[in-house]
Amino acid sequence: MTAPVTGTGTGRVARRRQGGGRAGRAGLAVTLAALAVLLVLSATAGLAIGSVRVPPGQVWGIVTHALGAGWSTPDWSGARETIVLDVRAPRVLLGAVAGAGLAVVGTALQALIRNPLAEPYLLGVSSGASLGAVVVIVFGVTLLGPVSLSAAAFAGALGALLLVYATARTGGRITSTRLVLSGVAIAAVLTAVLDLLLLTTDRGNEARAVLAWTLGGLGGVTWDTLWLPGAALLLGTGTLMAQARNLNLLLAGEEAATTMGLDVARFRARMFVLLSLVTGTLVAACGPIGFVGLMLPHAVRLVVGGDHRRVLPTAALGGAVFLIWADITARVVAAPMEIPVGVLTALCGGPFFLWLMRRDARRATDRGGA
């Protein structure tokens, strides 16, 4: 099985485009508008819900007052303003950025490798980024100043992705089974190296903090560190939107894409670097959070179809909403203890992954029987 579950050939994409027209564009606009409204409501909930509950009206009053609006009269305590602006707001924004980025990266990976199971976490990309970041933390490497952590995570993500791709590609072909097995094996090796570093370091407190970080979480982010993942998201999403047509061509197969004038090898290489940059930056900011890039692209394609000009922006908004609510759940489900958000996404994504595997196996059996 090499084609994505929702993959479409160029002919099918063309038919979808011809049949969509203005109605299709109107439907996409309505979907994006609905998701944008849901994102605003989700962000409001993220700012309001926690160990200290802040009424939504007061949340908006604090935010608009901080933005310089003159219509809100300060009737809240300084403690609540600090909680909303300095503690929860960066966390909610990082959740939106990370959710959008992981969903976009997963969407692109599934097209580039033509595999419905492709996702940064499953392919070992997140493990590579984590190892790169942990090396910087444990050994105190600061050659690149404040971006040293993100640079190391990028290098680790790119190295892991290239290694998985090279290992899985045999005879010019990649099968889903070989790709997943390669990703799992390489992720296991990288995780073992990471654990060894943590066990042998003499910085006990730092090791415990890094171990908690490897579970994925949005806590600890500040306004000073939020700009880098935001910039990576804008760069990645903008570039992928510009390359949406080429991503559509790849869904028809390498030979068909080459016939249409696409240099597949060079295009893949550029996209791998870009996706590793985005993944590494996000992992450096919030740790490895799995399965967002697996679930959201499949859910979005059920609504807007397979054209990446539609899938990418919809997946970005959907991923932002999903991770904000995952973080809210992580904060309140076992309060006052906070569950790492990566644990919750794994609890959702694991069954989804197994369902995809079973569905693809049934489809392969049906095709064989036919």
MARKE-180940 format. One record per residue (C-alpha): x, y, z; residue number from 1. Coordinates in nm, 4 decimals. Layout:
N
<rec c1="X" c2="Y" c3="Z" k="NUM"/>
...
END
This chain:
370
<rec c1="0.0000" c2="0.0000" c3="0.0000" k="1"/>
<rec c1="0.1679" c2="0.3199" c3="-0.1123" k="2"/>
<rec c1="-0.1135" c2="0.5640" c3="-0.1787" k="3"/>
<rec c1="-0.2718" c2="0.7682" c3="0.0981" k="4"/>
<rec c1="-0.6161" c2="0.6693" c3="0.2136" k="5"/>
<rec c1="-0.7553" c2="0.9912" c3="0.0806" k="6"/>
<rec c1="-0.5080" c2="1.0300" c3="-0.2048" k="7"/>
<rec c1="-0.6382" c2="1.1459" c3="-0.5380" k="8"/>
<rec c1="-0.4886" c2="1.1335" c3="-0.8849" k="9"/>
<rec c1="-0.4525" c2="1.4426" c3="-1.0968" k="10"/>
<rec c1="-0.7578" c2="1.3460" c3="-1.2948" k="11"/>
<rec c1="-0.9715" c2="1.3097" c3="-0.9869" k="12"/>
<rec c1="-0.8402" c2="1.6400" c3="-0.8458" k="13"/>
<rec c1="-0.9231" c2="1.8056" c3="-1.1760" k="14"/>
<rec c1="-1.2746" c2="1.6668" c3="-1.1708" k="15"/>
<rec c1="-1.3195" c2="1.7874" c3="-0.8140" k="16"/>
<rec c1="-1.2010" c2="2.1341" c3="-0.9150" k="17"/>
<rec c1="-1.4340" c2="2.1447" c3="-1.2148" k="18"/>
<rec c1="-1.7296" c2="2.0263" c3="-1.0115" k="19"/>
<rec c1="-1.6629" c2="2.2580" c3="-0.7167" k="20"/>
<rec c1="-1.6591" c2="2.6051" c3="-0.8681" k="21"/>
<rec c1="-1.8102" c2="2.8864" c3="-0.6708" k="22"/>
<rec c1="-2.0088" c2="2.6494" c3="-0.4523" k="23"/>
<rec c1="-1.6891" c2="2.4747" c3="-0.3496" k="24"/>
<rec c1="-1.5149" c2="2.8026" c3="-0.2711" k="25"/>
<rec c1="-1.8171" c2="2.9212" c3="-0.0748" k="26"/>
<rec c1="-1.8206" c2="2.5974" c3="0.1239" k="27"/>
<rec c1="-1.4507" c2="2.6361" c3="0.2029" k="28"/>
<rec c1="-1.5040" c2="2.9962" c3="0.3120" k="29"/>
<rec c1="-1.7852" c2="2.8904" c3="0.5452" k="30"/>
<rec c1="-1.5705" c2="2.6103" c3="0.6914" k="31"/>
<rec c1="-1.2737" c2="2.8399" c3="0.7505" k="32"/>
<rec c1="-1.4950" c2="3.1095" c3="0.9020" k="33"/>
<rec c1="-1.6577" c2="2.8567" c3="1.1356" k="34"/>
<rec c1="-1.3182" c2="2.7254" c3="1.2445" k="35"/>
<rec c1="-1.1898" c2="3.0800" c3="1.2982" k="36"/>
<rec c1="-1.4846" c2="3.1570" c3="1.5262" k="37"/>
<rec c1="-1.4309" c2="2.8269" c3="1.7081" k="38"/>
<rec c1="-1.0629" c2="2.9159" c3="1.7495" k="39"/>
<rec c1="-1.1510" c2="3.2490" c3="1.9128" k="40"/>
<rec c1="-1.3968" c2="3.0759" c3="2.1472" k="41"/>
<rec c1="-1.1399" c2="2.8064" c3="2.2281" k="42"/>
<rec c1="-0.8739" c2="3.0671" c3="2.3043" k="43"/>
<rec c1="-1.1205" c2="3.2468" c3="2.5329" k="44"/>
<rec c1="-1.1870" c2="2.9200" c3="2.7154" k="45"/>
<rec c1="-0.8136" c2="2.8577" c3="2.7443" k="46"/>
<rec c1="-0.7656" c2="3.1978" c3="2.9078" k="47"/>
<rec c1="-1.0642" c2="3.1552" c3="3.1402" k="48"/>
<rec c1="-1.0343" c2="2.7947" c3="3.2595" k="49"/>
<rec c1="-0.7812" c2="2.6847" c3="3.5157" k="50"/>
<rec c1="-0.7140" c2="2.6618" c3="3.8873" k="51"/>
<rec c1="-0.8343" c2="3.0237" c3="3.9050" k="52"/>
<rec c1="-1.1493" c2="3.0689" c3="3.6960" k="53"/>
<rec c1="-1.1815" c2="3.4024" c3="3.5179" k="54"/>
<rec c1="-1.5194" c2="3.4968" c3="3.3653" k="55"/>
<rec c1="-1.5047" c2="3.5203" c3="2.9828" k="56"/>
<rec c1="-1.6249" c2="3.8807" c3="2.9894" k="57"/>
<rec c1="-1.3433" c2="3.9701" c3="3.2251" k="58"/>
<rec c1="-1.0974" c2="3.7830" c3="3.0028" k="59"/>
<rec c1="-1.1924" c2="4.0007" c3="2.7088" k="60"/>
<rec c1="-1.1777" c2="4.3084" c3="2.9282" k="61"/>
<rec c1="-0.8212" c2="4.2246" c3="3.0348" k="62"/>
<rec c1="-0.7109" c2="4.1483" c3="2.6796" k="63"/>
<rec c1="-0.8655" c2="4.4566" c3="2.5196" k="64"/>
<rec c1="-0.7347" c2="4.6784" c3="2.7983" k="65"/>
<rec c1="-0.3843" c2="4.5409" c3="2.7418" k="66"/>
<rec c1="-0.4225" c2="4.6167" c3="2.3699" k="67"/>
<rec c1="-0.5050" c2="4.9792" c3="2.4508" k="68"/>
<rec c1="-0.8813" c2="4.9738" c3="2.3989" k="69"/>
<rec c1="-1.0517" c2="5.2465" c3="2.5976" k="70"/>
<rec c1="-1.3969" c2="5.0915" c3="2.6391" k="71"/>
<rec c1="-1.3059" c2="4.8407" c3="2.9128" k="72"/>
<rec c1="-1.3066" c2="4.9586" c3="3.2739" k="73"/>
<rec c1="-1.0542" c2="4.7697" c3="3.4896" k="74"/>
<rec c1="-1.2624" c2="4.5890" c3="3.7522" k="75"/>
<rec c1="-1.0309" c2="4.2929" c3="3.8064" k="76"/>
<rec c1="-0.7432" c2="4.2250" c3="4.0415" k="77"/>
<rec c1="-0.3809" c2="4.2513" c3="3.9400" k="78"/>
<rec c1="-0.3383" c2="3.8810" c3="4.0114" k="79"/>
<rec c1="-0.6044" c2="3.7869" c3="3.7548" k="80"/>
<rec c1="-0.4491" c2="4.0160" c3="3.4964" k="81"/>
<rec c1="-0.1117" c2="3.8499" c3="3.5508" k="82"/>
<rec c1="-0.2659" c2="3.5034" c3="3.5226" k="83"/>
<rec c1="-0.4423" c2="3.5863" c3="3.1946" k="84"/>
<rec c1="-0.1695" c2="3.7894" c3="3.0235" k="85"/>
<rec c1="0.1560" c2="3.6411" c3="3.1501" k="86"/>
<rec c1="0.0667" c2="3.2790" c3="3.2300" k="87"/>
<rec c1="-0.2215" c2="3.1626" c3="3.0129" k="88"/>
<rec c1="-0.2018" c2="3.3826" c3="2.7026" k="89"/>
<rec c1="0.1452" c2="3.2626" c3="2.5891" k="90"/>
<rec c1="0.0385" c2="2.9060" c3="2.6634" k="91"/>
<rec c1="-0.2811" c2="2.9322" c3="2.4589" k="92"/>
<rec c1="-0.0963" c2="3.0946" c3="2.1681" k="93"/>
<rec c1="0.1722" c2="2.8249" c3="2.1751" k="94"/>
<rec c1="-0.1022" c2="2.5611" c3="2.1725" k="95"/>
<rec c1="-0.2589" c2="2.7218" c3="1.8663" k="96"/>
<rec c1="0.0761" c2="2.7562" c3="1.6895" k="97"/>
<rec c1="0.1925" c2="2.4024" c3="1.7736" k="98"/>
<rec c1="-0.1412" c2="2.2434" c3="1.6830" k="99"/>
<rec c1="-0.1544" c2="2.4268" c3="1.3498" k="100"/>
<rec c1="0.2090" c2="2.3496" c3="1.2717" k="101"/>
<rec c1="0.1887" c2="1.9790" c3="1.3522" k="102"/>
<rec c1="-0.1316" c2="1.9404" c3="1.1485" k="103"/>
<rec c1="0.0247" c2="2.1147" c3="0.8479" k="104"/>
<rec c1="0.3440" c2="1.9091" c3="0.8717" k="105"/>
<rec c1="0.1440" c2="1.5860" c3="0.8921" k="106"/>
<rec c1="-0.0620" c2="1.6861" c3="0.5890" k="107"/>
<rec c1="0.2486" c2="1.7549" c3="0.3825" k="108"/>
<rec c1="0.4280" c2="1.4379" c3="0.4934" k="109"/>
<rec c1="0.1335" c2="1.2208" c3="0.3929" k="110"/>
<rec c1="0.1479" c2="1.3712" c3="0.0443" k="111"/>
<rec c1="0.5263" c2="1.3677" c3="0.0073" k="112"/>
<rec c1="0.5616" c2="1.0032" c3="0.1084" k="113"/>
<rec c1="0.2180" c2="0.9044" c3="-0.0250" k="114"/>
<rec c1="0.1370" c2="0.7274" c3="0.2987" k="115"/>
<rec c1="-0.1708" c2="0.7791" c3="0.5173" k="116"/>
<rec c1="0.0239" c2="0.6914" c3="0.8323" k="117"/>
<rec c1="0.2954" c2="0.9527" c3="0.7875" k="118"/>
<rec c1="0.3252" c2="1.1821" c3="1.0898" k="119"/>
<rec c1="0.6240" c2="1.3458" c3="1.2648" k="120"/>
<rec c1="0.5810" c2="1.1419" c3="1.5830" k="121"/>
<rec c1="0.5340" c2="0.8029" c3="1.4149" k="122"/>
<rec c1="0.8206" c2="0.8551" c3="1.1689" k="123"/>
<rec c1="1.0730" c2="0.9339" c3="1.4401" k="124"/>
<rec c1="1.1063" c2="1.2998" c3="1.3394" k="125"/>
<rec c1="0.9911" c2="1.4200" c3="1.6814" k="126"/>
<rec c1="1.2314" c2="1.1769" c3="1.8498" k="127"/>
<rec c1="1.5195" c2="1.3126" c3="1.6433" k="128"/>
<rec c1="1.4245" c2="1.6684" c3="1.7298" k="129"/>
<rec c1="1.3971" c2="1.5753" c3="2.0983" k="130"/>
<rec c1="1.7416" c2="1.4161" c3="2.0977" k="131"/>
<rec c1="1.8950" c2="1.7220" c3="1.9343" k="132"/>
<rec c1="1.7328" c2="1.9518" c3="2.1889" k="133"/>
<rec c1="1.8339" c2="1.7340" c3="2.4850" k="134"/>
<rec c1="2.1975" c2="1.7268" c3="2.3679" k="135"/>
<rec c1="2.1996" c2="2.1067" c3="2.3800" k="136"/>
<rec c1="2.0382" c2="2.1124" c3="2.7259" k="137"/>
<rec c1="2.2561" c2="1.8428" c3="2.8828" k="138"/>
<rec c1="2.5876" c2="1.9657" c3="2.7449" k="139"/>
<rec c1="2.5030" c2="2.3348" c3="2.7666" k="140"/>
<rec c1="2.5763" c2="2.4085" c3="2.4000" k="141"/>
<rec c1="2.5067" c2="2.7750" c3="2.3222" k="142"/>
<rec c1="2.7012" c2="2.8349" c3="2.0013" k="143"/>
<rec c1="2.4004" c2="2.9959" c3="1.8325" k="144"/>
<rec c1="2.2755" c2="3.1834" c3="2.1350" k="145"/>
<rec c1="1.9001" c2="3.1805" c3="2.1988" k="146"/>
<rec c1="1.8270" c2="2.9707" c3="1.8872" k="147"/>
<rec c1="2.0719" c2="2.6924" c3="1.9778" k="148"/>
<rec c1="1.7921" c2="2.4682" c3="2.1073" k="149"/>
<rec c1="1.5777" c2="2.5102" c3="1.7959" k="150"/>
<rec c1="1.8768" c2="2.4654" c3="1.5641" k="151"/>
<rec c1="1.9745" c2="2.1397" c3="1.7328" k="152"/>
<rec c1="1.6146" c2="2.0162" c3="1.7228" k="153"/>
<rec c1="1.5983" c2="2.1001" c3="1.3505" k="154"/>
<rec c1="1.9180" c2="1.9067" c3="1.2805" k="155"/>
<rec c1="1.7898" c2="1.6084" c3="1.4760" k="156"/>
<rec c1="1.4511" c2="1.6141" c3="1.3007" k="157"/>
<rec c1="1.6063" c2="1.6359" c3="0.9533" k="158"/>
<rec c1="1.8557" c2="1.3591" c3="1.0259" k="159"/>
<rec c1="1.5844" c2="1.1283" c3="1.1607" k="160"/>
<rec c1="1.3513" c2="1.1924" c3="0.8658" k="161"/>
<rec c1="1.6225" c2="1.1267" c3="0.6067" k="162"/>
<rec c1="1.7305" c2="0.8121" c3="0.7892" k="163"/>
<rec c1="1.3758" c2="0.6753" c3="0.8061" k="164"/>
<rec c1="1.3132" c2="0.7563" c3="0.4393" k="165"/>
<rec c1="1.6409" c2="0.5972" c3="0.3260" k="166"/>
<rec c1="1.5818" c2="0.2870" c3="0.5378" k="167"/>
<rec c1="1.2261" c2="0.2361" c3="0.4156" k="168"/>
<rec c1="1.3003" c2="0.2973" c3="0.0472" k="169"/>
<rec c1="1.4018" c2="-0.0272" c3="-0.1182" k="170"/>
<rec c1="1.4029" c2="-0.0842" c3="-0.4919" k="171"/>
<rec c1="1.2649" c2="0.2649" c3="-0.5508" k="172"/>
<rec c1="0.9460" c2="0.1921" c3="-0.3561" k="173"/>
<rec c1="0.8168" c2="0.2551" c3="-0.0055" k="174"/>
<rec c1="0.5477" c2="0.0455" c3="0.1555" k="175"/>
<rec c1="0.3417" c2="0.1564" c3="0.4536" k="176"/>
<rec c1="0.4578" c2="-0.1381" c3="0.6623" k="177"/>
<rec c1="0.8263" c2="-0.0739" c3="0.5934" k="178"/>
<rec c1="0.7900" c2="0.2976" c3="0.6573" k="179"/>
<rec c1="0.6137" c2="0.2542" c3="0.9905" k="180"/>
<rec c1="0.8540" c2="-0.0169" c3="1.1047" k="181"/>
<rec c1="1.1541" c2="0.1981" c3="1.0096" k="182"/>
<rec c1="1.0068" c2="0.4949" c3="1.1933" k="183"/>
<rec c1="0.9296" c2="0.2919" c3="1.5055" k="184"/>
<rec c1="1.2744" c2="0.1301" c3="1.5079" k="185"/>
<rec c1="1.4663" c2="0.4536" c3="1.4591" k="186"/>
<rec c1="1.2471" c2="0.6355" c3="1.7117" k="187"/>
<rec c1="1.3199" c2="0.3594" c3="1.9640" k="188"/>
<rec c1="1.6947" c2="0.3913" c3="1.9092" k="189"/>
<rec c1="1.6870" c2="0.7707" c3="1.9376" k="190"/>
<rec c1="1.4714" c2="0.7533" c3="2.2497" k="191"/>
<rec c1="1.7132" c2="0.5041" c3="2.4048" k="192"/>
<rec c1="2.0045" c2="0.7394" c3="2.3375" k="193"/>
<rec c1="1.8041" c2="1.0258" c3="2.4881" k="194"/>
<rec c1="1.7238" c2="0.8238" c3="2.8004" k="195"/>
<rec c1="2.0903" c2="0.7259" c3="2.8330" k="196"/>
<rec c1="2.1917" c2="1.0915" c3="2.8255" k="197"/>
<rec c1="1.9414" c2="1.1744" c3="3.0963" k="198"/>
<rec c1="2.0497" c2="0.8824" c3="3.3169" k="199"/>
<rec c1="2.4202" c2="0.9601" c3="3.2915" k="200"/>
<rec c1="2.4017" c2="1.3360" c3="3.3382" k="201"/>
<rec c1="2.5011" c2="1.4687" c3="3.6780" k="202"/>
<rec c1="2.2393" c2="1.7431" c3="3.6672" k="203"/>
<rec c1="1.9562" c2="1.5703" c3="3.8525" k="204"/>
<rec c1="1.7081" c2="1.8575" c3="3.8609" k="205"/>
<rec c1="1.7714" c2="1.9415" c3="3.4971" k="206"/>
<rec c1="1.7277" c2="1.5779" c3="3.3945" k="207"/>
<rec c1="1.3900" c2="1.5589" c3="3.5661" k="208"/>
<rec c1="1.2751" c2="1.8774" c3="3.3937" k="209"/>
<rec c1="1.3878" c2="1.7449" c3="3.0544" k="210"/>
<rec c1="1.2157" c2="1.4115" c3="3.1186" k="211"/>
<rec c1="0.8885" c2="1.5938" c3="3.1870" k="212"/>
<rec c1="0.9446" c2="1.8000" c3="2.8709" k="213"/>
<rec c1="0.9801" c2="1.4847" c3="2.6589" k="214"/>
<rec c1="0.6169" c2="1.4000" c3="2.7406" k="215"/>
<rec c1="0.5043" c2="1.7167" c3="2.5626" k="216"/>
<rec c1="0.3550" c2="2.0208" c3="2.7283" k="217"/>
<rec c1="0.2787" c2="2.3887" c3="2.6827" k="218"/>
<rec c1="0.3747" c2="2.5106" c3="3.0300" k="219"/>
<rec c1="0.6747" c2="2.7344" c3="3.0862" k="220"/>
<rec c1="0.6442" c2="2.9305" c3="2.7619" k="221"/>
<rec c1="0.6966" c2="3.3069" c3="2.7790" k="222"/>
<rec c1="0.6373" c2="3.5948" c3="2.5415" k="223"/>
<rec c1="1.0131" c2="3.6117" c3="2.4759" k="224"/>
<rec c1="1.0255" c2="3.2581" c3="2.3341" k="225"/>
<rec c1="0.6939" c2="3.2539" c3="2.1468" k="226"/>
<rec c1="0.8098" c2="3.4396" c3="1.8372" k="227"/>
<rec c1="1.0270" c2="3.1556" c3="1.7010" k="228"/>
<rec c1="0.7580" c2="2.8838" c3="1.6696" k="229"/>
<rec c1="0.5216" c2="3.1500" c3="1.5342" k="230"/>
<rec c1="0.7718" c2="3.2442" c3="1.2650" k="231"/>
<rec c1="0.8292" c2="2.8768" c3="1.1794" k="232"/>
<rec c1="0.4537" c2="2.8240" c3="1.1400" k="233"/>
<rec c1="0.4144" c2="3.1228" c3="0.9090" k="234"/>
<rec c1="0.7140" c2="3.0177" c3="0.6987" k="235"/>
<rec c1="0.6048" c2="2.6545" c3="0.6752" k="236"/>
<rec c1="0.2370" c2="2.7174" c3="0.6021" k="237"/>
<rec c1="0.3080" c2="2.9946" c3="0.3516" k="238"/>
<rec c1="0.5608" c2="2.7838" c3="0.1613" k="239"/>
<rec c1="0.3375" c2="2.4757" c3="0.1583" k="240"/>
<rec c1="0.0408" c2="2.6788" c3="0.0340" k="241"/>
<rec c1="0.2594" c2="2.8041" c3="-0.2506" k="242"/>
<rec c1="0.3511" c2="2.4404" c3="-0.3281" k="243"/>
<rec c1="-0.0033" c2="2.3024" c3="-0.2950" k="244"/>
<rec c1="-0.0235" c2="2.2193" c3="-0.6661" k="245"/>
<rec c1="0.2963" c2="2.0113" c3="-0.6487" k="246"/>
<rec c1="0.1665" c2="1.8292" c3="-0.3421" k="247"/>
<rec c1="-0.1479" c2="1.7468" c3="-0.5397" k="248"/>
<rec c1="0.0647" c2="1.6144" c3="-0.8263" k="249"/>
<rec c1="0.2553" c2="1.3803" c3="-0.5945" k="250"/>
<rec c1="-0.0686" c2="1.2110" c3="-0.4923" k="251"/>
<rec c1="-0.0964" c2="1.0770" c3="-0.8463" k="252"/>
<rec c1="0.2417" c2="0.9039" c3="-0.8169" k="253"/>
<rec c1="0.6025" c2="0.9909" c3="-0.8913" k="254"/>
<rec c1="0.5830" c2="0.9007" c3="-1.2605" k="255"/>
<rec c1="0.2732" c2="1.1107" c3="-1.3172" k="256"/>
<rec c1="0.4231" c2="1.4046" c3="-1.1262" k="257"/>
<rec c1="0.7416" c2="1.3831" c3="-1.3304" k="258"/>
<rec c1="0.5377" c2="1.3777" c3="-1.6501" k="259"/>
<rec c1="0.3686" c2="1.6979" c3="-1.5351" k="260"/>
<rec c1="0.7088" c2="1.8665" c3="-1.5020" k="261"/>
<rec c1="0.7856" c2="1.8201" c3="-1.1304" k="262"/>
<rec c1="1.1409" c2="1.7305" c3="-1.0253" k="263"/>
<rec c1="1.0248" c2="1.4925" c3="-0.7527" k="264"/>
<rec c1="1.3619" c2="1.4264" c3="-0.5886" k="265"/>
<rec c1="1.4541" c2="1.7925" c3="-0.5594" k="266"/>
<rec c1="1.1062" c2="1.8918" c3="-0.4466" k="267"/>
<rec c1="1.1034" c2="1.6227" c3="-0.1763" k="268"/>
<rec c1="1.4471" c2="1.7292" c3="-0.0531" k="269"/>
<rec c1="1.3384" c2="2.0919" c3="-0.0166" k="270"/>
<rec c1="1.0167" c2="1.9963" c3="0.1579" k="271"/>
<rec c1="1.1972" c2="1.7603" c3="0.3971" k="272"/>
<rec c1="1.4241" c2="2.0456" c3="0.5058" k="273"/>
<rec c1="1.1256" c2="2.2763" c3="0.5513" k="274"/>
<rec c1="0.9178" c2="2.0240" c3="0.7482" k="275"/>
<rec c1="1.2157" c2="1.9348" c3="0.9670" k="276"/>
<rec c1="1.2670" c2="2.3049" c3="1.0415" k="277"/>
<rec c1="0.9044" c2="2.3488" c3="1.1473" k="278"/>
<rec c1="0.8968" c2="2.0263" c3="1.3492" k="279"/>
<rec c1="1.2280" c2="2.0964" c3="1.5209" k="280"/>
<rec c1="1.1220" c2="2.4462" c3="1.6198" k="281"/>
<rec c1="0.7905" c2="2.3242" c3="1.7606" k="282"/>
<rec c1="0.9497" c2="2.0358" c3="1.9499" k="283"/>
<rec c1="1.2065" c2="2.2747" c3="2.0995" k="284"/>
<rec c1="0.9179" c2="2.4921" c3="2.2226" k="285"/>
<rec c1="0.6779" c2="2.2322" c3="2.3637" k="286"/>
<rec c1="0.8364" c2="1.8884" c3="2.3437" k="287"/>
<rec c1="0.7209" c2="1.6001" c3="2.1233" k="288"/>
<rec c1="0.3416" c2="1.5996" c3="2.0951" k="289"/>
<rec c1="0.2252" c2="1.3060" c3="1.8893" k="290"/>
<rec c1="-0.0625" c2="1.2137" c3="1.6596" k="291"/>
<rec c1="-0.1910" c2="1.5676" c3="1.5905" k="292"/>
<rec c1="-0.0345" c2="1.5429" c3="1.2443" k="293"/>
<rec c1="-0.1985" c2="1.2051" c3="1.1905" k="294"/>
<rec c1="-0.5570" c2="1.2711" c3="1.2988" k="295"/>
<rec c1="-0.6252" c2="1.6238" c3="1.1744" k="296"/>
<rec c1="-0.5386" c2="1.5765" c3="0.8019" k="297"/>
<rec c1="-0.7682" c2="1.2737" c3="0.7767" k="298"/>
<rec c1="-1.0531" c2="1.4511" c3="0.9557" k="299"/>
<rec c1="-1.0137" c2="1.7607" c3="0.7404" k="300"/>
<rec c1="-1.0126" c2="1.5687" c3="0.4119" k="301"/>
<rec c1="-1.3513" c2="1.4230" c3="0.5003" k="302"/>
<rec c1="-1.4876" c2="1.7792" c3="0.5054" k="303"/>
<rec c1="-1.3021" c2="1.9700" c3="0.2315" k="304"/>
<rec c1="-1.1697" c2="1.6980" c3="0.0010" k="305"/>
<rec c1="-0.8125" c2="1.6219" c3="-0.1030" k="306"/>
<rec c1="-0.6978" c2="1.9462" c3="-0.2699" k="307"/>
<rec c1="-0.4119" c2="2.0816" c3="-0.0578" k="308"/>
<rec c1="-0.5173" c2="2.4393" c3="-0.1243" k="309"/>
<rec c1="-0.8186" c2="2.3530" c3="0.0897" k="310"/>
<rec c1="-0.6666" c2="2.0979" c3="0.3251" k="311"/>
<rec c1="-0.3692" c2="2.3025" c3="0.4492" k="312"/>
<rec c1="-0.5511" c2="2.6096" c3="0.5875" k="313"/>
<rec c1="-0.8349" c2="2.3980" c3="0.7244" k="314"/>
<rec c1="-0.5928" c2="2.1592" c3="0.8945" k="315"/>
<rec c1="-0.4031" c2="2.4528" c3="1.0457" k="316"/>
<rec c1="-0.7163" c2="2.5978" c3="1.2068" k="317"/>
<rec c1="-0.8430" c2="2.2558" c3="1.3134" k="318"/>
<rec c1="-0.5080" c2="2.1644" c3="1.4675" k="319"/>
<rec c1="-0.4980" c2="2.4909" c3="1.6624" k="320"/>
<rec c1="-0.8460" c2="2.4312" c3="1.8052" k="321"/>
<rec c1="-0.7700" c2="2.0675" c3="1.8877" k="322"/>
<rec c1="-0.4483" c2="2.1335" c3="2.0792" k="323"/>
<rec c1="-0.5941" c2="2.4252" c3="2.2764" k="324"/>
<rec c1="-0.8723" c2="2.1977" c3="2.4023" k="325"/>
<rec c1="-0.6268" c2="1.9140" c3="2.4653" k="326"/>
<rec c1="-0.4280" c2="2.1503" c3="2.6859" k="327"/>
<rec c1="-0.7414" c2="2.2703" c3="2.8680" k="328"/>
<rec c1="-0.8313" c2="1.9069" c3="2.9383" k="329"/>
<rec c1="-0.4779" c2="1.8351" c3="3.0567" k="330"/>
<rec c1="-0.5041" c2="2.1190" c3="3.3062" k="331"/>
<rec c1="-0.8424" c2="2.0349" c3="3.4570" k="332"/>
<rec c1="-0.9016" c2="1.6592" c3="3.4267" k="333"/>
<rec c1="-0.6748" c2="1.5718" c3="3.7218" k="334"/>
<rec c1="-0.6483" c2="1.9136" c3="3.8907" k="335"/>
<rec c1="-0.4500" c2="2.0256" c3="4.0795" k="336"/>
<rec c1="-0.2089" c2="1.7877" c3="3.9026" k="337"/>
<rec c1="-0.1437" c2="1.8697" c3="3.5363" k="338"/>
<rec c1="-0.1267" c2="1.5882" c3="3.2810" k="339"/>
<rec c1="0.1256" c2="1.6362" c3="2.9968" k="340"/>
<rec c1="-0.0696" c2="1.7253" c3="2.6847" k="341"/>
<rec c1="0.1328" c2="1.4719" c3="2.4855" k="342"/>
<rec c1="-0.0193" c2="1.1956" c3="2.6969" k="343"/>
<rec c1="-0.3724" c2="1.3038" c3="2.6036" k="344"/>
<rec c1="-0.2970" c2="1.3320" c3="2.2318" k="345"/>
<rec c1="-0.1462" c2="0.9827" c3="2.2442" k="346"/>
<rec c1="-0.4588" c2="0.8488" c3="2.4135" k="347"/>
<rec c1="-0.6622" c2="0.9921" c3="2.1228" k="348"/>
<rec c1="-0.4167" c2="0.9136" c3="1.8468" k="349"/>
<rec c1="-0.3284" c2="0.5560" c3="1.9390" k="350"/>
<rec c1="-0.6794" c2="0.4154" c3="1.8774" k="351"/>
<rec c1="-0.7074" c2="0.6320" c3="1.5651" k="352"/>
<rec c1="-0.3825" c2="0.4852" c3="1.4316" k="353"/>
<rec c1="-0.5035" c2="0.1305" c3="1.4955" k="354"/>
<rec c1="-0.8329" c2="0.2097" c3="1.3207" k="355"/>
<rec c1="-0.6447" c2="0.3383" c3="1.0154" k="356"/>
<rec c1="-0.4331" c2="0.0239" c3="1.0074" k="357"/>
<rec c1="-0.7390" c2="-0.2018" c3="1.0218" k="358"/>
<rec c1="-0.9252" c2="0.0016" c3="0.7599" k="359"/>
<rec c1="-0.6313" c2="-0.0107" c3="0.5191" k="360"/>
<rec c1="-0.5913" c2="-0.3842" c3="0.5756" k="361"/>
<rec c1="-0.9599" c2="-0.4412" c3="0.4936" k="362"/>
<rec c1="-0.9292" c2="-0.2298" c3="0.1774" k="363"/>
<rec c1="-0.6213" c2="-0.4222" c3="0.0670" k="364"/>
<rec c1="-0.8066" c2="-0.7501" c3="0.1269" k="365"/>
<rec c1="-1.1069" c2="-0.6297" c3="-0.0714" k="366"/>
<rec c1="-0.8879" c2="-0.5243" c3="-0.3636" k="367"/>
<rec c1="-0.7078" c2="-0.8600" c3="-0.3548" k="368"/>
<rec c1="-1.0378" c2="-1.0439" c3="-0.3519" k="369"/>
<rec c1="-1.1657" c2="-0.8392" c3="-0.6438" k="370"/>
END
